[in-house]
Amino acid sequence: MRLFYSLMWWLALPLVLTRLWLRGRKEPGYRQHWGERLGFYGRAAKSSAAPAVAGPVLWVHAVSVGETRAAEPLVDALLAEYPSSRIILTHMTPTGRATGKALFARHGERLAQSYLPYDTGSMVSRFIRHFKPSVCILMETEVWPNLIAVCGAKGVPVVLANARLSERSLRKATRLGSLLTNAARGITLVAAQTEADAQRVRSLGVQKVEVTGSIKFDVVVPDAALATGVALRAAIGERPVLLCASTREGEEELILQAYVSARSALPADVLLLIVPRHPQRFDEVQQLIAARGLVVERRSKLALDGGAMPHSVEVLLGDSMGEMFAYYAACDVAFVGGSLLPLGGQNLIEPAALGKPVLIGQHTFNFELVTEDALAAGGAQRVTDARDMIVTAGRLLGDTAARKTMGDNAQSFANQHRGATRRTLALLPALIRRD
């Protein structure tokens, strides 16, 4: 099966590269660093392979924005625990890479970035020869058959950290038969978010699985993000703010339709703040807002140096990268997207950690347990559809006491679940050599 899988990769490679080039029309980052995706590293990359310190190279893979932000506590803890080490952080998307650059610039030469090579034996082998990692730490759900096989052949332990596996993903993995089960058996250690995740991972044949909790609870809100949030709120003024965060394609149209039709349920001067999950959709979402006849302003056009946003603005489009914490800090009620349509939802830990009341849709299968726990703690409320979200938000915006109680419950819920980074770190000494 793995030979067939590898053959399919080689046959599909021209189409993969063509798609990469086409995506680069909207996101120029897709047209950069192609050699890295193929496992080639020219002279300019030689310095990234040569460690600035004498210790082990720790390879952490975070596919995109969410995984990169989730990896922040672990990356910081690894560099502190292994002071002579350095990290090579890999991604699959330009937005993930940009997020990593913003988050980890403070580490200087101790952290280098690269794209993960496509999953063929030769490309992964070239990556390992170039960077010489002592361990491979994959974040959340990344299971690549050839990567795991090559790591096993070269004596590089593979850790799946902050692992989650939904029932839907398990069914998909099972349909792939021995390709995925053999890959799973090659994983040295899995640090699962929940016992349910652990049980599903064990069913694939992984031998060593420990439950550590979600590392995302350990994310520390940067002071700079809080300062940006304060400045953003100052520019908005005293108006109540309903944030719709990490919205996905199809959801903005539902939200705008509900906003227009149920506007009487909201305070008269409410500001709707929409932050699409994918930056390539910023222009598209602006057009959707304008088509509804709503006055829209883009965050990128908004000065935060003491100026005030015009009160005529009805919708603020969050079109900046790396400011999600700032958006959460500036809002009064937060709806977490990806959950109005059957997309699996997004993680609600960030708004909860900031003490914001959280609204979530019906479709949260990617974050099932954390969502149910937040609901049970009284820090989140599930809504049936976009109209229900607008009406529920209106009630909260009009009831200061209820909003504060729900926000306090959300923050207590987030604080109670900290510690996953420490538990994960405790599992690693046997796998990482110390020089």
C-alpha positions in Angstrom: 0.0 0.0 0.0 2.8 2.4 0.8 4.5 1.8 -2.5 1.2 2.5 -4.3 0.7 5.6 -2.2 4.2 6.8 -3.1 3.6 6.1 -6.8 0.4 8.2 -6.6 2.4 11.1 -5.0 4.8 11.1 -8.0 2.0 10.9 -10.6 0.1 13.7 -8.9 3.1 15.9 -8.4 2.6 18.0 -11.6 -1.0 18.6 -10.6 0.1 19.5 -7.0 2.6 22.0 -8.2 0.2 23.5 -10.7 -2.4 24.0 -8.0 0.4 25.5 -5.8 1.1 28.0 -8.6 -2.6 28.8 -9.1 -3.1 29.4 -5.4 -0.2 31.8 -5.5 -2.3 34.2 -7.5 -4.2 35.0 -4.3 -1.5 34.1 -1.8 2.0 34.9 -3.1 3.5 32.8 -0.4 2.5 29.6 -2.3 5.0 30.6 -5.0 7.9 30.8 -2.6 10.4 28.2 -1.2 9.3 25.5 -3.7 12.6 23.7 -3.2 11.8 23.1 0.4 8.6 21.3 -0.6 10.6 19.0 -2.7 13.4 18.4 -0.2 16.0 20.6 -1.9 18.0 23.1 0.1 20.4 25.4 -1.8 23.4 27.3 -0.6 21.2 30.0 1.1 19.7 27.2 3.3 23.0 25.8 4.5 23.2 28.2 7.4 19.7 26.9 8.5 21.0 23.4 8.7 24.1 24.3 10.7 23.0 24.8 14.3 24.0 27.9 16.1 24.2 25.7 19.2 25.8 22.3 19.9 22.7 20.4 21.1 20.0 18.4 19.4 17.8 19.6 16.6 14.1 19.3 17.5 11.7 19.0 14.6 8.2 20.4 15.2 5.6 20.2 12.4 2.6 22.5 12.6 0.7 22.4 9.4 -1.1 25.8 9.4 -2.1 28.8 11.6 -4.1 26.9 14.2 -1.5 24.3 14.8 1.3 26.8 14.8 -0.4 28.9 17.5 -1.1 25.8 19.5 2.5 24.8 19.3 3.7 28.0 20.9 3.7 26.8 24.6 5.5 23.6 23.5 8.1 25.3 21.4 8.9 27.8 24.2 9.1 24.9 26.8 11.3 22.8 24.6 13.8 25.6 24.1 13.8 26.3 27.8 14.1 22.6 28.8 16.9 21.9 26.3 19.0 25.1 26.3 21.6 23.8 23.9 19.0 22.7 21.3 17.4 24.4 18.3 14.1 23.9 16.6 13.3 23.4 12.9 9.6 24.3 12.6 7.8 23.1 9.4 4.5 24.1 7.9 2.4 23.3 4.8 0.8 26.8 4.3 2.2 30.3 3.9 -0.2 31.6 6.6 1.2 29.0 9.1 4.7 30.0 8.2 3.9 33.7 8.6 2.3 33.0 12.0 5.4 31.1 13.1 7.6 33.9 12.0 5.6 36.4 14.0 5.3 34.2 17.1 8.9 33.0 17.3 11.1 35.8 16.0 12.2 36.4 19.6 14.1 33.1 19.6 16.4 34.2 16.8 18.7 31.6 15.4 17.5 28.9 17.8 14.4 28.5 15.6 14.5 28.0 11.8 11.5 27.5 9.5 10.9 25.4 6.4 8.0 23.9 4.5 7.4 20.2 5.1 8.6 18.2 2.0 5.9 16.3 0.2 5.4 12.8 1.5 7.8 10.7 -0.7 10.6 8.7 0.7 13.4 10.6 -1.2 12.1 14.1 -0.3 11.7 13.3 3.4 15.1 11.6 3.4 16.7 14.7 2.0 15.1 16.8 4.7 16.4 14.5 7.5 19.9 14.5 6.0 19.9 18.3 5.8 18.6 19.2 9.2 19.6 16.0 11.2 16.7 16.1 13.7 16.9 14.1 16.9 13.1 13.8 17.2 10.0 14.6 15.0 7.1 16.1 16.9 3.9 16.3 14.8 1.1 18.6 16.0 -2.5 17.3 16.4 -3.6 15.2 13.4 -0.6 15.0 11.0 0.1 11.4 10.1 2.3 11.0 6.9 3.1 7.3 6.0 6.4 7.9 4.3 7.6 10.5 6.8 7.0 8.1 9.6 8.6 5.2 7.8 11.7 7.2 6.9 12.0 8.5 10.4 11.8 4.9 11.7 14.5 3.7 9.3 16.8 6.6 10.3 16.2 6.2 14.0 14.3 9.5 14.5 11.5 9.0 17.1 8.1 10.3 16.0 5.8 12.0 18.5 2.2 13.0 17.8 1.6 15.9 20.3 -1.7 17.5 21.3 -3.3 14.7 19.3 -6.9 14.7 18.5 -8.9 12.1 16.4 -12.6 12.5 15.9 -14.9 9.6 15.1 -15.2 10.9 11.5 -11.5 11.1 11.1 -11.1 7.6 12.5 -13.6 6.2 10.0 -11.7 7.9 7.2 -8.4 6.4 8.5 -10.0 2.9 8.8 -11.1 3.1 5.1 -7.4 3.6 4.1 -6.6 0.2 5.6 -3.0 -0.9 6.2 -1.5 2.4 4.9 -2.7 4.4 7.9 -2.5 1.5 10.5 1.1 0.7 9.6 1.9 4.4 9.8 0.2 4.7 13.2 2.2 1.7 14.5 5.4 3.5 13.5 4.6 6.4 15.8 6.8 6.2 18.9 4.5 8.2 21.3 1.1 9.9 21.2 0.2 12.6 23.7 -3.6 12.8 23.3 -5.9 15.6 24.3 -8.6 13.4 25.8 -9.2 9.8 26.8 -11.6 9.5 23.9 -8.9 10.7 21.5 -6.5 8.2 23.1 -8.9 5.3 22.7 -9.4 6.1 19.0 -5.7 6.4 18.4 -5.0 3.1 20.2 -7.5 1.4 17.9 -5.2 2.2 15.0 -2.4 0.2 16.6 -0.3 2.9 18.3 1.5 1.2 21.2 2.3 4.1 23.6 -0.5 6.6 24.1 -0.8 9.0 27.0 -3.5 11.5 27.8 -2.0 14.9 28.5 -4.8 17.4 27.7 -4.8 20.3 25.2 -1.7 22.4 24.9 -3.9 25.2 23.6 -5.0 25.9 27.2 -1.4 26.8 28.0 -1.1 29.6 25.5 -0.1 32.9 27.1 -1.8 35.9 25.7 1.0 38.3 24.5 1.1 41.7 26.2 1.4 43.2 22.7 -1.8 41.5 21.6 -3.7 42.9 24.6 -2.3 46.3 23.9 -3.5 46.1 20.3 -6.9 45.0 21.6 -7.1 48.0 23.9 -6.2 50.3 21.1 -8.7 48.7 18.8 -11.4 49.0 21.4 -10.5 52.7 21.9 -10.9 53.3 18.2 -14.3 51.6 18.2 -15.5 53.5 21.2 -18.2 52.5 23.7 -20.3 50.6 21.1 -21.1 46.9 21.9 -19.0 44.5 19.7 -20.2 41.2 18.4 -17.2 39.2 17.1 -17.6 36.4 14.5 -14.2 34.8 14.5 -12.6 32.3 12.2 -15.6 32.2 9.8 -15.5 29.9 6.9 -16.9 30.0 3.3 -20.7 30.1 3.4 -20.9 31.2 7.0 -20.5 35.0 6.4 -23.5 35.0 4.0 -25.6 33.3 6.7 -24.4 35.7 9.4 -25.0 38.8 7.3 -28.4 37.7 6.3 -29.3 37.0 10.0 -27.7 40.3 11.0 -29.9 42.3 8.6 -33.2 40.3 9.2 -32.8 40.2 13.1 -31.1 43.5 13.7 -33.8 44.6 16.0 -32.6 41.9 18.5 -29.3 43.7 18.8 -28.4 47.0 20.5 -28.9 49.9 18.0 -25.3 50.9 17.9 -23.8 47.4 17.8 -20.6 46.8 15.7 -20.4 43.5 13.9 -16.7 42.4 13.7 -16.1 39.5 11.2 -12.7 37.8 11.0 -12.5 35.2 8.2 -10.3 32.3 8.9 -8.5 32.3 5.5 -6.8 35.6 4.4 -7.3 34.9 0.7 -11.1 35.5 1.3 -10.8 39.0 2.8 -11.8 40.7 -0.5 -14.6 38.3 -1.1 -16.1 38.8 2.4 -15.8 42.6 2.0 -17.9 42.3 -1.2 -20.5 40.2 0.6 -20.8 42.8 3.3 -21.1 45.7 0.8 -23.7 43.7 -1.3 -26.0 43.8 1.8 -25.8 47.6 1.7 -23.8 47.7 5.0 -21.1 50.3 5.7 -17.8 48.3 6.1 -14.3 49.3 7.2 -11.2 47.1 7.1 -9.0 46.7 10.1 -6.0 47.3 7.8 -7.4 50.8 7.0 -8.1 51.6 10.7 -5.5 53.7 12.5 -4.9 52.7 16.1 -3.0 55.8 17.1 -5.8 57.7 18.8 -8.2 58.1 15.9 -11.8 57.1 16.2 -13.6 54.8 13.8 -16.6 56.6 12.1 -19.8 55.7 13.9 -21.4 55.1 10.6 -19.4 51.8 10.2 -21.7 48.8 10.7 -19.3 46.0 10.0 -15.5 45.9 10.7 -13.7 43.3 8.6 -10.7 41.8 10.5 -8.2 41.5 7.6 -5.0 41.4 9.6 -2.8 38.4 10.4 -1.7 37.5 14.0 -4.3 39.6 15.7 -6.9 37.1 16.8 -6.1 37.6 20.5 -6.5 41.4 19.9 -9.9 40.9 18.3 -11.1 38.7 21.2 -9.8 41.3 23.7 -11.8 44.0 21.9 -15.1 42.2 21.7 -18.0 41.8 24.2 -19.4 38.5 22.8 -17.5 36.0 20.6 -19.0 33.6 18.1 -16.5 30.9 17.0 -16.9 30.0 13.3 -16.6 26.8 11.4 -19.6 25.6 13.4 -22.7 26.9 11.5 -22.0 24.5 8.6 -20.7 20.9 9.0 -17.0 21.9 9.0 -16.2 20.7 12.5 -15.8 24.1 14.3 -12.7 25.9 15.7 -11.2 25.9 19.1 -12.9 28.2 21.6 -10.1 28.2 24.2 -8.7 31.6 23.2 -11.9 33.6 23.8 -12.5 31.6 27.0 -9.0 32.4 28.3 -9.8 36.1 27.8 -13.0 35.8 29.8 -15.4 36.3 26.8 -18.8 34.7 26.5 -18.6 32.2 23.7 -21.3 31.2 21.2 -20.8 28.1 19.1 -22.9 26.4 16.4 -24.1 22.9 16.1 -21.1 21.5 14.1 -18.2 21.0 16.5 -17.1 17.5 15.9 -13.4 18.5 15.6 -13.4 19.9 19.1 -16.2 17.8 20.6 -15.0 17.4 24.2 -13.6 20.8 24.8 -16.8 22.3 23.5 -19.0 20.1 25.7 -16.8 20.9 28.7 -17.1 24.7 28.0 -20.9 24.3 27.6 -21.1 22.4 30.9 -19.0 25.0 32.7 -21.4 27.7 31.6 -18.8 29.6 29.6 -20.3 28.8 26.2 -23.7 28.5 24.7 -24.7 26.5 21.6 -26.9 28.2 19.0 -29.0 26.4 16.3 -28.3 28.7 13.4 -27.1 32.2 12.4 -30.4 33.9 13.4 -30.3 32.2 16.8 -26.7 33.4 17.2 -27.7 37.0 16.5 -30.7 36.8 18.9 -28.6 35.2 21.7 -25.8 37.7 21.2 -28.4 40.5 21.5 -29.6 39.2 24.8 -26.1 39.0 26.2 -25.1 42.4 24.9 -28.2 43.8 26.7 -27.5 42.0 30.0 -24.2 43.1 31.6 -24.6 40.7 34.6 -25.3 37.6 32.4 -22.5 38.5 30.1 -20.0 38.9 33.0 -21.1 35.6 34.6 -20.7 33.7 31.4 -17.3 35.3 30.7 -16.1 34.5 34.2 -17.2 30.9 33.8 -15.4 30.7 30.5 -12.1 32.0 32.0 -12.4 29.6 35.0 -12.9 26.7 32.6 -9.8 27.7 30.6 -7.7 28.1 33.7 -8.7 24.7 35.1 -7.4 22.8 32.1 -3.8 24.2 32.0 -0.8 22.0 32.3 -0.8 19.9 29.1 2.6 21.3 28.0 4.3 20.3 31.3 2.7 16.8 31.0 3.9 16.4 27.4 7.4 17.6 28.2 7.7 15.0 30.9 7.2 12.2 28.3 10.1 13.4 26.1 13.4 12.9 27.9 13.7 9.3 26.9 13.5 10.3 23.3 15.7 13.4 23.1 19.4 13.1 23.6 21.1 15.8 25.7 24.5 17.0 24.6 
